[in-house]
Amino acid sequence: MLLVGLFQSRLGPDGTALAWCVAIGICAVWTAFAWWRGYRLFKAFTLRRDRQFDRRDKFALGSDYSRSESATKARQRRKSAPPKAR
């Protein structure tokens, strides 16, 4: 809003549309950055928790579940496995 007011006072009523376009553009870039950063933090946190599960937490479970693996490890195993022949 401050940016729009600054442009409007300097450029007159015709500059208001330009000011809104600039303000919306800046907000869009900031929002995209915030979402990207949040996604990266989420992925890093998930990877760290999965590694902790594989190293330590799964052994605190019952004996039936101690052979389990994290979702990340299972996904990596499926990706590295050769494709099945049909």
N, C-alpha and C positions, 0 to 999 in steps of 0.2 A: 504494500500500500504506500509506503514511503517513496518507493521508486516511481510509482505512478504519479504521486503528487509532485515529485521533483520534475518529471518530464512535462506534466501538464502546466506547471508554472513557467517553465522555460519555453516550451513550444506552443503553448496555447491549446485550445480545444482540439485542434487537429492532431496533436501529438499524443493524445490519450490512447488512441488505438495502438500506436507504436509502443507506448509504454506498457500497455497490457500484454502485447505480444512478447516483449522482452521479459517481463515479469513471469509470464507463463512458461517461457522457455527456460528461464533459470530454475523455476520450481520443478519443471519436468526433469531437468538434468540432475538436480539434487535428489529427487525422489528415486530416479533410476540408480544413482550411486548408493543411496541408503538401502534399497532392496538388494542390490548386488553384494554389498558388504554384509548385510544380514544373512544372505544365503551362504556366503563363504564362512561366516562364523558358525552357522548351523552345521555345515558339513564338517568343519574342523572339530566341533564339539562332539558330533556323532561318531566320527572316526576315533577320537580319543576314548569315548565311553566304550566303543566296541573292542578296542585294544585292551582296555582295562578288564572287560568281561572275559576275554580270551585268556589273559594272563592270570587273573586272580579270582574274579567273582564266580565263575562257573564251578569252581571247586568247593564253594560254600553251599552249593545246591546238593540235593540228594544224589545218591550214587547212580540213579537212573539218568540223571541229566548232566552228569559231569563230562560226558562225551559230546555235549552240544557245542555249537559254534555260533559266533556272532553273525548277524546279517551281512556285514561287510565281508567277512571271511568266506561265507557261502557264495556271495556274489562273485568274488574274485576267483573262487574255485570253479564256478560255472563258466566264467569267461575264459579261463585258461584251459578248460577241458576241450579236447578235439570234438568237432561236430559229429553227431551220430549219423550213421549211414541209414538211408531209408530203404 
